[in-house]
């Protein structure tokens, strides 16, 4: 069970790292804006500081989950489990907040929150 839980959490961490790349590194590309429903250069320029900041939140959550996995597998199971559970819970809660933003955000929230939720539940039983 721990191996499966770790794989799912690792995928959640990678997803959040990818979101970081989109929001903080590739934001100036029109192909990236379309992923987030941004329709113009003006709108992208207005949203850039927020997207940049939000991208780093995603990166830090992904890094926290990855560090938790490392700690877990090197024998610091208590600390690793605590960190994995905390970061995946934060990912799920962020996705929950995204859903409350409006009905158009259900799909992104499911993309952002499904892997961390599965990883959280699996880690509880690992």
Backbone as XML, in Angstrom:
<?xml version="1.0"?>
<chain id="A" units="angstrom">
  <residue number="1" name="UNK">
    <atom name="N" x="0.824" y="-1.198" z="0.000"/>
    <atom name="CA" x="0.000" y="0.000" z="0.000"/>
    <atom name="C" x="0.863" y="1.255" z="0.000"/>
  </residue>
  <residue number="2" name="UNK">
    <atom name="N" x="1.985" y="1.226" z="0.722"/>
    <atom name="CA" x="2.856" y="2.403" z="0.794"/>
    <atom name="C" x="3.445" y="2.743" z="-0.568"/>
  </residue>
  <residue number="3" name="UNK">
    <atom name="N" x="3.736" y="1.732" z="-1.366"/>
    <atom name="CA" x="4.297" y="1.990" z="-2.696"/>
    <atom name="C" x="3.254" y="2.675" z="-3.576"/>
  </residue>
  <residue number="4" name="UNK">
    <atom name="N" x="2.036" y="2.150" z="-3.588"/>
    <atom name="CA" x="0.969" y="2.756" z="-4.387"/>
    <atom name="C" x="0.680" y="4.182" z="-3.915"/>
  </residue>
  <residue number="5" name="UNK">
    <atom name="N" x="0.595" y="4.378" z="-2.612"/>
    <atom name="CA" x="0.358" y="5.717" z="-2.056"/>
    <atom name="C" x="1.472" y="6.666" z="-2.485"/>
  </residue>
  <residue number="6" name="UNK">
    <atom name="N" x="2.703" y="6.206" z="-2.442"/>
    <atom name="CA" x="3.845" y="7.044" z="-2.815"/>
    <atom name="C" x="3.814" y="7.413" z="-4.290"/>
  </residue>
  <residue number="7" name="UNK">
    <atom name="N" x="3.414" y="6.484" z="-5.125"/>
    <atom name="CA" x="3.327" y="6.764" z="-6.563"/>
    <atom name="C" x="2.284" y="7.854" z="-6.819"/>
  </residue>
  <residue number="8" name="UNK">
    <atom name="N" x="1.140" y="7.739" z="-6.183"/>
    <atom name="CA" x="0.073" y="8.728" z="-6.383"/>
    <atom name="C" x="0.508" y="10.097" z="-5.855"/>
  </residue>
  <residue number="9" name="UNK">
    <atom name="N" x="1.138" y="10.125" z="-4.697"/>
    <atom name="CA" x="1.612" y="11.399" z="-4.138"/>
    <atom name="C" x="2.706" y="11.994" z="-5.028"/>
  </residue>
  <residue number="10" name="UNK">
    <atom name="N" x="3.580" y="11.158" z="-5.555"/>
    <atom name="CA" x="4.626" y="11.652" z="-6.462"/>
    <atom name="C" x="4.001" y="12.260" z="-7.719"/>
  </residue>
  <residue number="11" name="UNK">
    <atom name="N" x="2.958" y="11.627" z="-8.240"/>
    <atom name="CA" x="2.261" y="12.181" z="-9.406"/>
    <atom name="C" x="1.609" y="13.525" z="-9.070"/>
  </residue>
  <residue number="12" name="UNK">
    <atom name="N" x="1.034" y="13.629" z="-7.873"/>
    <atom name="CA" x="0.445" y="14.899" z="-7.430"/>
    <atom name="C" x="1.528" y="15.974" z="-7.333"/>
  </residue>
  <residue number="13" name="UNK">
    <atom name="N" x="2.690" y="15.611" z="-6.812"/>
    <atom name="CA" x="3.800" y="16.565" z="-6.698"/>
    <atom name="C" x="4.264" y="17.013" z="-8.086"/>
  </residue>
  <residue number="14" name="UNK">
    <atom name="N" x="4.367" y="16.078" z="-9.013"/>
    <atom name="CA" x="4.770" y="16.425" z="-10.374"/>
    <atom name="C" x="3.734" y="17.317" z="-11.054"/>
  </residue>
  <residue number="15" name="UNK">
    <atom name="N" x="2.461" y="17.032" z="-10.830"/>
    <atom name="CA" x="1.405" y="17.872" z="-11.386"/>
    <atom name="C" x="1.528" y="19.300" z="-10.867"/>
  </residue>
  <residue number="16" name="UNK">
    <atom name="N" x="1.772" y="19.445" z="-9.585"/>
    <atom name="CA" x="1.897" y="20.784" z="-9.017"/>
    <atom name="C" x="3.166" y="21.487" z="-9.514"/>
  </residue>
  <residue number="17" name="UNK">
    <atom name="N" x="4.213" y="20.745" z="-9.781"/>
    <atom name="CA" x="5.413" y="21.333" z="-10.384"/>
    <atom name="C" x="5.105" y="21.801" z="-11.813"/>
  </residue>
  <residue number="18" name="UNK">
    <atom name="N" x="4.329" y="21.033" z="-12.542"/>
    <atom name="CA" x="3.931" y="21.411" z="-13.899"/>
    <atom name="C" x="3.069" y="22.680" z="-13.875"/>
  </residue>
  <residue number="19" name="UNK">
    <atom name="N" x="2.155" y="22.762" z="-12.919"/>
    <atom name="CA" x="1.335" y="23.963" z="-12.783"/>
    <atom name="C" x="2.233" y="25.173" z="-12.492"/>
  </residue>
  <residue number="20" name="UNK">
    <atom name="N" x="3.255" y="24.971" z="-11.662"/>
    <atom name="CA" x="4.233" y="26.040" z="-11.405"/>
    <atom name="C" x="4.858" y="26.505" z="-12.715"/>
  </residue>
  <residue number="21" name="UNK">
    <atom name="N" x="5.288" y="25.573" z="-13.541"/>
    <atom name="CA" x="5.925" y="25.939" z="-14.809"/>
    <atom name="C" x="4.963" y="26.773" z="-15.658"/>
  </residue>
  <residue number="22" name="UNK">
    <atom name="N" x="3.714" y="26.344" z="-15.735"/>
    <atom name="CA" x="2.745" y="27.102" z="-16.525"/>
    <atom name="C" x="2.530" y="28.504" z="-15.966"/>
  </residue>
  <residue number="23" name="UNK">
    <atom name="N" x="2.319" y="28.602" z="-14.664"/>
    <atom name="CA" x="1.953" y="29.880" z="-14.059"/>
    <atom name="C" x="3.121" y="30.826" z="-13.848"/>
  </residue>
  <residue number="24" name="UNK">
    <atom name="N" x="4.293" y="30.308" z="-13.589"/>
    <atom name="CA" x="5.415" y="31.172" z="-13.226"/>
    <atom name="C" x="6.518" y="31.257" z="-14.274"/>
  </residue>
  <residue number="25" name="UNK">
    <atom name="N" x="6.582" y="30.304" z="-15.174"/>
    <atom name="CA" x="7.666" y="30.290" z="-16.157"/>
    <atom name="C" x="7.131" y="30.578" z="-17.570"/>
  </residue>
  <residue number="26" name="UNK">
    <atom name="N" x="6.023" y="29.940" z="-17.934"/>
    <atom name="CA" x="5.517" y="30.040" z="-19.304"/>
    <atom name="C" x="4.293" y="30.948" z="-19.440"/>
  </residue>
  <residue number="27" name="UNK">
    <atom name="N" x="4.017" y="31.779" z="-18.449"/>
    <atom name="CA" x="2.791" y="32.581" z="-18.452"/>
    <atom name="C" x="2.682" y="33.495" z="-19.668"/>
  </residue>
  <residue number="28" name="UNK">
    <atom name="N" x="3.783" y="33.955" z="-20.200"/>
    <atom name="CA" x="3.734" y="34.929" z="-21.293"/>
    <atom name="C" x="3.349" y="34.311" z="-22.637"/>
  </residue>
  <residue number="29" name="UNK">
    <atom name="N" x="3.198" y="33.012" z="-22.709"/>
    <atom name="CA" x="2.860" y="32.346" z="-23.973"/>
    <atom name="C" x="1.341" y="32.230" z="-24.133"/>
  </residue>
  <residue number="30" name="UNK">
    <atom name="N" x="0.816" y="32.609" z="-25.281"/>
    <atom name="CA" x="-0.629" y="32.491" z="-25.508"/>
    <atom name="C" x="-1.159" y="31.063" z="-25.319"/>
  </residue>
  <residue number="31" name="UNK">
    <atom name="N" x="-0.355" y="30.063" z="-25.619"/>
    <atom name="CA" x="-0.808" y="28.678" z="-25.419"/>
    <atom name="C" x="-1.044" y="28.389" z="-23.942"/>
  </residue>
  <residue number="32" name="UNK">
    <atom name="N" x="-0.273" y="29.028" z="-23.084"/>
    <atom name="CA" x="-0.463" y="28.862" z="-21.636"/>
    <atom name="C" x="-1.696" y="29.609" z="-21.168"/>
  </residue>
  <residue number="33" name="UNK">
    <atom name="N" x="-1.920" y="30.817" z="-21.677"/>
    <atom name="CA" x="-3.097" y="31.557" z="-21.230"/>
    <atom name="C" x="-4.362" y="30.782" z="-21.524"/>
  </residue>
  <residue number="34" name="UNK">
    <atom name="N" x="-4.404" y="30.148" z="-22.701"/>
    <atom name="CA" x="-5.624" y="29.421" z="-23.080"/>
    <atom name="C" x="-5.943" y="28.304" z="-22.092"/>
  </residue>
  <residue number="35" name="UNK">
    <atom name="N" x="-4.922" y="27.701" z="-21.512"/>
    <atom name="CA" x="-5.141" y="26.667" z="-20.498"/>
    <atom name="C" x="-5.943" y="27.241" z="-19.332"/>
  </residue>
  <residue number="36" name="UNK">
    <atom name="N" x="-5.715" y="28.505" z="-19.031"/>
    <atom name="CA" x="-6.356" y="29.161" z="-17.890"/>
    <atom name="C" x="-7.531" y="30.063" z="-18.300"/>
  </residue>
  <residue number="37" name="UNK">
    <atom name="N" x="-7.929" y="30.018" z="-19.561"/>
    <atom name="CA" x="-9.069" y="30.802" z="-20.021"/>
    <atom name="C" x="-8.789" y="32.280" z="-20.189"/>
  </residue>
  <residue number="38" name="UNK">
    <atom name="N" x="-7.531" y="32.648" z="-20.319"/>
    <atom name="CA" x="-7.153" y="34.050" z="-20.522"/>
    <atom name="C" x="-7.262" y="34.347" z="-22.017"/>
  </residue>
  <residue number="39" name="UNK">
    <atom name="N" x="-7.936" y="35.447" z="-22.353"/>
    <atom name="CA" x="-8.275" y="35.704" z="-23.748"/>
    <atom name="C" x="-7.418" y="36.758" z="-24.448"/>
  </residue>
  <residue number="40" name="UNK">
    <atom name="N" x="-6.641" y="37.537" z="-23.714"/>
    <atom name="CA" x="-5.895" y="38.609" z="-24.370"/>
    <atom name="C" x="-4.569" y="38.871" z="-23.656"/>
  </residue>
  <residue number="41" name="UNK">
    <atom name="N" x="-3.685" y="39.556" z="-24.375"/>
    <atom name="CA" x="-2.407" y="39.960" z="-23.792"/>
    <atom name="C" x="-2.644" y="40.882" z="-22.605"/>
  </residue>
  <residue number="42" name="UNK">
    <atom name="N" x="-3.609" y="41.779" z="-22.738"/>
    <atom name="CA" x="-3.907" y="42.719" z="-21.652"/>
    <atom name="C" x="-4.352" y="41.965" z="-20.396"/>
  </residue>
  <residue number="43" name="UNK">
    <atom name="N" x="-5.229" y="40.999" z="-20.565"/>
    <atom name="CA" x="-5.702" y="40.203" z="-19.421"/>
    <atom name="C" x="-4.538" y="39.403" z="-18.821"/>
  </residue>
  <residue number="44" name="UNK">
    <atom name="N" x="-3.699" y="38.832" z="-19.678"/>
    <atom name="CA" x="-2.538" y="38.065" z="-19.194"/>
    <atom name="C" x="-1.582" y="38.959" z="-18.419"/>
  </residue>
  <residue number="45" name="UNK">
    <atom name="N" x="-1.354" y="40.169" z="-18.916"/>
    <atom name="CA" x="-0.459" y="41.103" z="-18.229"/>
    <atom name="C" x="-1.008" y="41.492" z="-16.858"/>
  </residue>
  <residue number="46" name="UNK">
    <atom name="N" x="-2.320" y="41.674" z="-16.771"/>
    <atom name="CA" x="-2.956" y="42.024" z="-15.501"/>
    <atom name="C" x="-2.841" y="40.879" z="-14.501"/>
  </residue>
  <residue number="47" name="UNK">
    <atom name="N" x="-2.990" y="39.657" z="-14.990"/>
    <atom name="CA" x="-2.987" y="38.481" z="-14.111"/>
    <atom name="C" x="-1.587" y="37.958" z="-13.801"/>
  </residue>
  <residue number="48" name="UNK">
    <atom name="N" x="-0.588" y="38.416" z="-14.532"/>
    <atom name="CA" x="0.771" y="37.861" z="-14.409"/>
    <atom name="C" x="1.301" y="37.821" z="-12.970"/>
  </residue>
  <residue number="49" name="UNK">
    <atom name="N" x="1.242" y="38.917" z="-12.198"/>
    <atom name="CA" x="1.776" y="38.841" z="-10.830"/>
    <atom name="C" x="1.057" y="37.795" z="-9.971"/>
  </residue>
  <residue number="50" name="UNK">
    <atom name="N" x="-0.262" y="37.694" z="-10.116"/>
    <atom name="CA" x="-1.008" y="36.714" z="-9.341"/>
    <atom name="C" x="-0.643" y="35.280" z="-9.772"/>
  </residue>
  <residue number="51" name="UNK">
    <atom name="N" x="-0.554" y="35.070" z="-11.092"/>
    <atom name="CA" x="-0.205" y="33.738" z="-11.588"/>
    <atom name="C" x="1.207" y="33.348" z="-11.139"/>
  </residue>
  <residue number="52" name="UNK">
    <atom name="N" x="2.125" y="34.295" z="-11.190"/>
    <atom name="CA" x="3.509" y="34.047" z="-10.774"/>
    <atom name="C" x="3.547" y="33.594" z="-9.308"/>
  </residue>
  <residue number="53" name="UNK">
    <atom name="N" x="2.858" y="34.323" z="-8.462"/>
    <atom name="CA" x="2.800" y="34.001" z="-7.040"/>
    <atom name="C" x="2.121" y="32.651" z="-6.811"/>
  </residue>
  <residue number="54" name="UNK">
    <atom name="N" x="1.010" y="32.445" z="-7.458"/>
    <atom name="CA" x="0.261" y="31.196" z="-7.316"/>
    <atom name="C" x="1.086" y="29.998" z="-7.777"/>
  </residue>
  <residue number="55" name="UNK">
    <atom name="N" x="1.869" y="30.194" z="-8.816"/>
    <atom name="CA" x="2.731" y="29.118" z="-9.301"/>
    <atom name="C" x="3.717" y="28.665" z="-8.241"/>
  </residue>
  <residue number="56" name="UNK">
    <atom name="N" x="4.257" y="29.617" z="-7.495"/>
    <atom name="CA" x="5.206" y="29.249" z="-6.448"/>
    <atom name="C" x="4.516" y="28.513" z="-5.304"/>
  </residue>
  <residue number="57" name="UNK">
    <atom name="N" x="3.277" y="28.865" z="-4.990"/>
    <atom name="CA" x="2.529" y="28.092" z="-3.992"/>
    <atom name="C" x="2.432" y="26.638" z="-4.431"/>
  </residue>
  <residue number="58" name="UNK">
    <atom name="N" x="2.112" y="26.436" z="-5.706"/>
    <atom name="CA" x="2.014" y="25.069" z="-6.222"/>
    <atom name="C" x="3.356" y="24.349" z="-6.155"/>
  </residue>
  <residue number="59" name="UNK">
    <atom name="N" x="4.427" y="25.056" z="-6.508"/>
    <atom name="CA" x="5.765" y="24.460" z="-6.445"/>
    <atom name="C" x="6.101" y="24.028" z="-5.023"/>
  </residue>
  <residue number="60" name="UNK">
    <atom name="N" x="5.847" y="24.916" z="-4.051"/>
    <atom name="CA" x="6.207" y="24.602" z="-2.674"/>
    <atom name="C" x="5.396" y="23.422" z="-2.137"/>
  </residue>
  <residue number="61" name="UNK">
    <atom name="N" x="4.128" y="23.327" z="-2.518"/>
    <atom name="CA" x="3.329" y="22.169" z="-2.092"/>
    <atom name="C" x="3.875" y="20.884" z="-2.715"/>
  </residue>
  <residue number="62" name="UNK">
    <atom name="N" x="4.231" y="20.951" z="-3.990"/>
    <atom name="CA" x="4.806" y="19.779" z="-4.643"/>
    <atom name="C" x="6.128" y="19.367" z="-4.028"/>
  </residue>
  <residue number="63" name="UNK">
    <atom name="N" x="6.972" y="20.354" z="-3.723"/>
    <atom name="CA" x="8.254" y="20.052" z="-3.075"/>
    <atom name="C" x="8.048" y="19.471" z="-1.679"/>
  </residue>
  <residue number="64" name="UNK">
    <atom name="N" x="7.067" y="19.986" z="-0.955"/>
    <atom name="CA" x="6.763" y="19.449" z="0.373"/>
    <atom name="C" x="6.337" y="17.994" z="0.311"/>
  </residue>
  <residue number="65" name="UNK">
    <atom name="N" x="5.487" y="17.680" z="-0.658"/>
    <atom name="CA" x="5.048" y="16.286" z="-0.820"/>
    <atom name="C" x="6.229" y="15.388" z="-1.187"/>
  </residue>
  <residue number="66" name="UNK">
    <atom name="N" x="7.081" y="15.868" z="-2.101"/>
    <atom name="CA" x="8.257" y="15.082" z="-2.501"/>
    <atom name="C" x="9.212" y="14.882" z="-1.325"/>
  </residue>
  <residue number="67" name="UNK">
    <atom name="N" x="9.440" y="15.927" z="-0.549"/>
    <atom name="CA" x="10.307" y="15.796" z="0.632"/>
    <atom name="C" x="9.699" y="14.817" z="1.634"/>
  </residue>
  <residue number="68" name="UNK">
    <atom name="N" x="8.386" y="14.874" z="1.813"/>
    <atom name="CA" x="7.717" y="13.922" z="2.697"/>
    <atom name="C" x="7.944" y="12.488" z="2.251"/>
  </residue>
  <residue number="69" name="UNK">
    <atom name="N" x="7.884" y="12.260" z="0.945"/>
    <atom name="CA" x="8.137" y="10.904" z="0.432"/>
    <atom name="C" x="9.572" y="10.469" z="0.706"/>
  </residue>
  <residue number="70" name="UNK">
    <atom name="N" x="10.513" y="11.382" z="0.496"/>
    <atom name="CA" x="11.924" y="11.052" z="0.767"/>
    <atom name="C" x="12.095" y="10.690" z="2.242"/>
  </residue>
  <residue number="71" name="UNK">
    <atom name="N" x="11.564" y="11.523" z="3.129"/>
    <atom name="CA" x="11.676" y="11.239" z="4.560"/>
    <atom name="C" x="11.042" y="9.894" z="4.910"/>
  </residue>
  <residue number="72" name="UNK">
    <atom name="N" x="9.879" y="9.629" z="4.346"/>
    <atom name="CA" x="9.181" y="8.373" z="4.608"/>
    <atom name="C" x="10.042" y="7.176" z="4.210"/>
  </residue>
  <residue number="73" name="UNK">
    <atom name="N" x="10.634" y="7.240" z="3.013"/>
    <atom name="CA" x="11.366" y="6.088" z="2.496"/>
    <atom name="C" x="12.784" y="5.950" z="3.051"/>
  </residue>
  <residue number="74" name="UNK">
    <atom name="N" x="13.311" y="6.986" z="3.715"/>
    <atom name="CA" x="14.624" y="6.826" z="4.348"/>
    <atom name="C" x="14.492" y="6.421" z="5.808"/>
  </residue>
  <residue number="75" name="UNK">
    <atom name="N" x="13.264" y="6.160" z="6.240"/>
    <atom name="CA" x="13.059" y="5.644" z="7.586"/>
    <atom name="C" x="12.469" y="6.621" z="8.579"/>
  </residue>
  <residue number="76" name="UNK">
    <atom name="N" x="12.320" y="7.862" z="8.208"/>
    <atom name="CA" x="11.686" y="8.841" z="9.091"/>
    <atom name="C" x="10.184" y="8.858" z="8.775"/>
  </residue>
  <residue number="77" name="UNK">
    <atom name="N" x="9.561" y="7.713" z="9.042"/>
    <atom name="CA" x="8.188" y="7.509" z="8.591"/>
    <atom name="C" x="7.194" y="8.477" z="9.230"/>
  </residue>
  <residue number="78" name="UNK">
    <atom name="N" x="7.362" y="8.799" z="10.491"/>
    <atom name="CA" x="6.447" y="9.733" z="11.141"/>
    <atom name="C" x="6.496" y="11.110" z="10.522"/>
  </residue>
  <residue number="79" name="UNK">
    <atom name="N" x="7.711" y="11.639" z="10.372"/>
    <atom name="CA" x="7.874" y="12.969" z="9.777"/>
    <atom name="C" x="7.436" y="12.966" z="8.312"/>
  </residue>
  <residue number="80" name="UNK">
    <atom name="N" x="7.803" y="11.915" z="7.589"/>
    <atom name="CA" x="7.429" y="11.819" z="6.180"/>
    <atom name="C" x="5.920" y="11.739" z="5.990"/>
  </residue>
  <residue number="81" name="UNK">
    <atom name="N" x="5.285" y="10.908" z="6.807"/>
    <atom name="CA" x="3.837" y="10.784" z="6.720"/>
    <atom name="C" x="3.156" y="12.103" z="7.056"/>
  </residue>
  <residue number="82" name="UNK">
    <atom name="N" x="3.618" y="12.764" z="8.106"/>
    <atom name="CA" x="3.023" y="14.048" z="8.494"/>
    <atom name="C" x="3.148" y="15.070" z="7.370"/>
  </residue>
  <residue number="83" name="UNK">
    <atom name="N" x="4.307" y="15.144" z="6.752"/>
    <atom name="CA" x="4.516" y="16.117" z="5.687"/>
    <atom name="C" x="3.682" y="15.775" z="4.451"/>
  </residue>
  <residue number="84" name="UNK">
    <atom name="N" x="3.629" y="14.505" z="4.098"/>
    <atom name="CA" x="2.804" y="14.092" z="2.950"/>
    <atom name="C" x="1.340" y="14.405" z="3.208"/>
  </residue>
  <residue number="85" name="UNK">
    <atom name="N" x="0.852" y="14.057" z="4.388"/>
    <atom name="CA" x="-0.557" y="14.311" z="4.697"/>
    <atom name="C" x="-0.862" y="15.808" z="4.720"/>
  </residue>
  <residue number="86" name="UNK">
    <atom name="N" x="0.028" y="16.592" z="5.291"/>
    <atom name="CA" x="-0.196" y="18.037" z="5.334"/>
    <atom name="C" x="-0.236" y="18.637" z="3.931"/>
  </residue>
  <residue number="87" name="UNK">
    <atom name="N" x="0.754" y="18.307" z="3.101"/>
    <atom name="CA" x="0.817" y="18.931" z="1.779"/>
    <atom name="C" x="-0.313" y="18.446" z="0.874"/>
  </residue>
  <residue number="88" name="UNK">
    <atom name="N" x="-0.638" y="17.165" z="0.927"/>
    <atom name="CA" x="-1.745" y="16.698" z="0.085"/>
    <atom name="C" x="-3.074" y="17.271" z="0.573"/>
  </residue>
  <residue number="89" name="UNK">
    <atom name="N" x="-3.234" y="17.431" z="1.877"/>
    <atom name="CA" x="-4.457" y="18.061" z="2.399"/>
    <atom name="C" x="-4.540" y="19.510" z="1.914"/>
  </residue>
  <residue number="90" name="UNK">
    <atom name="N" x="-3.423" y="20.221" z="1.914"/>
    <atom name="CA" x="-3.417" y="21.604" z="1.409"/>
    <atom name="C" x="-3.779" y="21.648" z="-0.075"/>
  </residue>
  <residue number="91" name="UNK">
    <atom name="N" x="-3.276" y="20.693" z="-0.844"/>
    <atom name="CA" x="-3.611" y="20.630" z="-2.269"/>
    <atom name="C" x="-5.120" y="20.414" z="-2.461"/>
  </residue>
  <residue number="92" name="UNK">
    <atom name="N" x="-5.686" y="19.491" z="-1.683"/>
    <atom name="CA" x="-7.123" y="19.208" z="-1.773"/>
    <atom name="C" x="-7.933" y="20.426" z="-1.335"/>
  </residue>
  <residue number="93" name="UNK">
    <atom name="N" x="-7.518" y="21.066" z="-0.274"/>
    <atom name="CA" x="-8.239" y="22.253" z="0.197"/>
    <atom name="C" x="-8.155" y="23.394" z="-0.819"/>
  </residue>
  <residue number="94" name="UNK">
    <atom name="N" x="-7.022" y="23.557" z="-1.459"/>
    <atom name="CA" x="-6.902" y="24.579" z="-2.498"/>
    <atom name="C" x="-7.839" y="24.272" z="-3.662"/>
  </residue>
  <residue number="95" name="UNK">
    <atom name="N" x="-7.957" y="23.005" z="-4.023"/>
    <atom name="CA" x="-8.892" y="22.611" z="-5.080"/>
    <atom name="C" x="-10.335" y="22.864" z="-4.650"/>
  </residue>
  <residue number="96" name="UNK">
    <atom name="N" x="-10.624" y="22.643" z="-3.384"/>
    <atom name="CA" x="-11.965" y="22.907" z="-2.852"/>
    <atom name="C" x="-12.286" y="24.394" z="-2.935"/>
  </residue>
  <residue number="97" name="UNK">
    <atom name="N" x="-11.332" y="25.225" z="-2.580"/>
    <atom name="CA" x="-11.528" y="26.672" z="-2.686"/>
    <atom name="C" x="-11.749" y="27.057" z="-4.153"/>
  </residue>
  <residue number="98" name="UNK">
    <atom name="N" x="-11.023" y="26.434" z="-5.053"/>
    <atom name="CA" x="-11.177" y="26.726" z="-6.472"/>
    <atom name="C" x="-12.600" y="26.435" z="-6.940"/>
  </residue>
  <residue number="99" name="UNK">
    <atom name="N" x="-13.191" y="25.355" z="-6.462"/>
    <atom name="CA" x="-14.573" y="25.013" z="-6.826"/>
    <atom name="C" x="-15.533" y="26.112" z="-6.381"/>
  </residue>
  <residue number="100" name="UNK">
    <atom name="N" x="-15.270" y="26.714" z="-5.241"/>
    <atom name="CA" x="-16.174" y="27.753" z="-4.730"/>
    <atom name="C" x="-16.082" y="29.050" z="-5.528"/>
  </residue>
  <residue number="101" name="UNK">
    <atom name="N" x="-15.093" y="29.153" z="-6.411"/>
    <atom name="CA" x="-14.914" y="30.347" z="-7.222"/>
    <atom name="C" x="-16.013" y="30.480" z="-8.274"/>
  </residue>
  <residue number="102" name="UNK">
    <atom name="N" x="-16.525" y="29.355" z="-8.747"/>
    <atom name="CA" x="-17.583" y="29.385" z="-9.750"/>
    <atom name="C" x="-17.673" y="28.066" z="-10.481"/>
  </residue>
  <residue number="103" name="UNK">
    <atom name="N" x="-18.785" y="27.836" z="-11.180"/>
    <atom name="CA" x="-18.991" y="26.548" z="-11.836"/>
    <atom name="C" x="-17.972" y="26.241" z="-12.935"/>
  </residue>
  <residue number="104" name="UNK">
    <atom name="N" x="-17.375" y="27.257" z="-13.525"/>
    <atom name="CA" x="-16.379" y="27.031" z="-14.565"/>
    <atom name="C" x="-15.065" y="26.475" z="-14.049"/>
  </residue>
  <residue number="105" name="UNK">
    <atom name="N" x="-14.928" y="26.402" z="-12.744"/>
    <atom name="CA" x="-13.668" y="25.942" z="-12.149"/>
    <atom name="C" x="-13.720" y="24.502" z="-11.658"/>
  </residue>
  <residue number="106" name="UNK">
    <atom name="N" x="-14.796" y="23.807" z="-11.929"/>
    <atom name="CA" x="-14.907" y="22.423" z="-11.474"/>
    <atom name="C" x="-13.844" y="21.538" z="-12.113"/>
  </residue>
  <residue number="107" name="UNK">
    <atom name="N" x="-13.679" y="21.624" z="-13.412"/>
    <atom name="CA" x="-12.694" y="20.781" z="-14.106"/>
    <atom name="C" x="-11.271" y="21.042" z="-13.601"/>
  </residue>
  <residue number="108" name="UNK">
    <atom name="N" x="-10.821" y="22.313" z="-13.538"/>
    <atom name="CA" x="-9.470" y="22.540" z="-13.003"/>
    <atom name="C" x="-9.318" y="22.065" z="-11.558"/>
  </residue>
  <residue number="109" name="UNK">
    <atom name="N" x="-10.372" y="22.205" z="-10.767"/>
    <atom name="CA" x="-10.303" y="21.752" z="-9.373"/>
    <atom name="C" x="-10.166" y="20.237" z="-9.306"/>
  </residue>
  <residue number="110" name="UNK">
    <atom name="N" x="-10.873" y="19.538" z="-10.168"/>
    <atom name="CA" x="-10.749" y="18.071" z="-10.195"/>
    <atom name="C" x="-9.355" y="17.653" z="-10.638"/>
  </residue>
  <residue number="111" name="UNK">
    <atom name="N" x="-8.814" y="18.359" z="-11.624"/>
    <atom name="CA" x="-7.446" y="18.054" z="-12.083"/>
    <atom name="C" x="-6.455" y="18.297" z="-10.948"/>
  </residue>
  <residue number="112" name="UNK">
    <atom name="N" x="-6.613" y="19.410" z="-10.259"/>
    <atom name="CA" x="-5.685" y="19.799" z="-9.195"/>
    <atom name="C" x="-5.852" y="18.965" z="-7.926"/>
  </residue>
  <residue number="113" name="UNK">
    <atom name="N" x="-7.064" y="18.502" z="-7.642"/>
    <atom name="CA" x="-7.325" y="17.889" z="-6.346"/>
    <atom name="C" x="-7.488" y="16.385" z="-6.298"/>
  </residue>
  <residue number="114" name="UNK">
    <atom name="N" x="-7.692" y="15.735" z="-7.430"/>
    <atom name="CA" x="-7.978" y="14.298" z="-7.399"/>
    <atom name="C" x="-6.780" y="13.466" z="-6.953"/>
  </residue>
  <residue number="115" name="UNK">
    <atom name="N" x="-5.629" y="13.665" z="-7.571"/>
    <atom name="CA" x="-4.445" y="12.879" z="-7.172"/>
    <atom name="C" x="-4.066" y="13.107" z="-5.705"/>
  </residue>
  <residue number="116" name="UNK">
    <atom name="N" x="-4.039" y="14.359" z="-5.238"/>
    <atom name="CA" x="-3.714" y="14.547" z="-3.817"/>
    <atom name="C" x="-4.736" y="13.892" z="-2.884"/>
  </residue>
  <residue number="117" name="UNK">
    <atom name="N" x="-6.014" y="13.921" z="-3.247"/>
    <atom name="CA" x="-7.024" y="13.286" z="-2.401"/>
    <atom name="C" x="-6.814" y="11.780" z="-2.333"/>
  </residue>
  <residue number="118" name="UNK">
    <atom name="N" x="-6.568" y="11.167" z="-3.475"/>
    <atom name="CA" x="-6.307" y="9.723" z="-3.497"/>
    <atom name="C" x="-5.038" y="9.409" z="-2.714"/>
  </residue>
  <residue number="119" name="UNK">
    <atom name="N" x="-3.992" y="10.210" z="-2.923"/>
    <atom name="CA" x="-2.736" y="10.008" z="-2.200"/>
    <atom name="C" x="-2.908" y="10.155" z="-0.702"/>
  </residue>
  <residue number="120" name="UNK">
    <atom name="N" x="-3.678" y="11.150" z="-0.284"/>
    <atom name="CA" x="-3.942" y="11.366" z="1.146"/>
    <atom name="C" x="-4.614" y="10.139" z="1.743"/>
  </residue>
  <residue number="121" name="UNK">
    <atom name="N" x="-5.668" y="9.658" z="1.105"/>
    <atom name="CA" x="-6.414" y="8.498" z="1.625"/>
    <atom name="C" x="-5.529" y="7.264" z="1.662"/>
  </residue>
  <residue number="122" name="UNK">
    <atom name="N" x="-4.783" y="7.028" z="0.594"/>
    <atom name="CA" x="-3.894" y="5.859" z="0.569"/>
    <atom name="C" x="-2.816" y="5.950" z="1.630"/>
  </residue>
  <residue number="123" name="UNK">
    <atom name="N" x="-2.288" y="7.156" z="1.852"/>
    <atom name="CA" x="-1.243" y="7.312" z="2.863"/>
    <atom name="C" x="-1.783" y="7.087" z="4.269"/>
  </residue>
  <residue number="124" name="UNK">
    <atom name="N" x="-3.036" y="7.387" z="4.493"/>
    <atom name="CA" x="-3.641" y="7.117" z="5.809"/>
    <atom name="C" x="-3.601" y="5.622" z="6.129"/>
  </residue>
  <residue number="125" name="UNK">
    <atom name="N" x="-3.700" y="4.796" z="5.110"/>
    <atom name="CA" x="-3.726" y="3.346" z="5.306"/>
    <atom name="C" x="-2.377" y="2.681" z="5.066"/>
  </residue>
  <residue number="126" name="UNK">
    <atom name="N" x="-1.374" y="3.465" z="4.673"/>
    <atom name="CA" x="-0.044" y="2.890" z="4.362"/>
    <atom name="C" x="0.720" y="2.548" z="5.635"/>
  </residue>
</chain>
